Amino acid sequence: MNGGRPITDDDLQGYVDDAIDSRRRAEVEAYLAGHPQVAERIAIDLALRGAMRDALRPLADEPVPAELNLGRLVDRHQRQRRHWRSGPWQVAAALLLMVMSGLGGWGLRSAREAPRAGIAALAQEATDSYAVYAPDMGRPVEIKAADAPQLIKWASRRLERPMSIPDLSGSGYSFIGGRVVPTPHGPAVLYMFDNGKGTRLTLLSRNMAIDRDTPMKLGNAGRVTSVSWSRDGLGFSLVGPLDEAELHPIADVARAQFNQAI
């Protein structure tokens, strides 16, 4: 209880949505400081909100397709009505045409929809997580390398299986920390590595419902490359701003270590 008022689920959701006033926010933060399990859940919700916001920002910035402009649709409908006799079925046909015009315009977007399952979905989730956390100069990780045992314990508990952190120092990348992140397919652990020259790699790992044993697959999203694979129901996706020739050998090192640990 804070300030005489108990913290409710609505307050917690308002905190995540940034929809409560500063005084209530301070009360919620005080409550979370004394309830670490709730704070862990809220941290995951905040990470998911941020990831979704960043992932959807490019779509929100896109202009509305010209064929979906409401004024054009209404004008088209009025022109068609002048050529048709009024009647219930003619009006229904015009409305159907308007709907189909809209579907036609937005139908092209289906080709850009994120994969929903399997190793392709894992690669997309890993790429999205990289885009959110790797550029963060303030707090790229939640648990630093010095507290690696705490991260392993947290990840093992959330994924309900023993987890480990690969050693990529031989490839020039040092482990700087990580966090547990939400995905549409359950919790995942995100490890981050840095070469000391401004280049970062992330490795996302989560349980796989399908594609449980999959050889390495490459993916590209702009300047970012991913190498993804799975073994015994555990998926991995290494992501970074490197080309295939540079990233694949590092992924081979990580896979060899995980194969020994599994």
Disulfide bonds with the S-S distance in Angstrom:
none
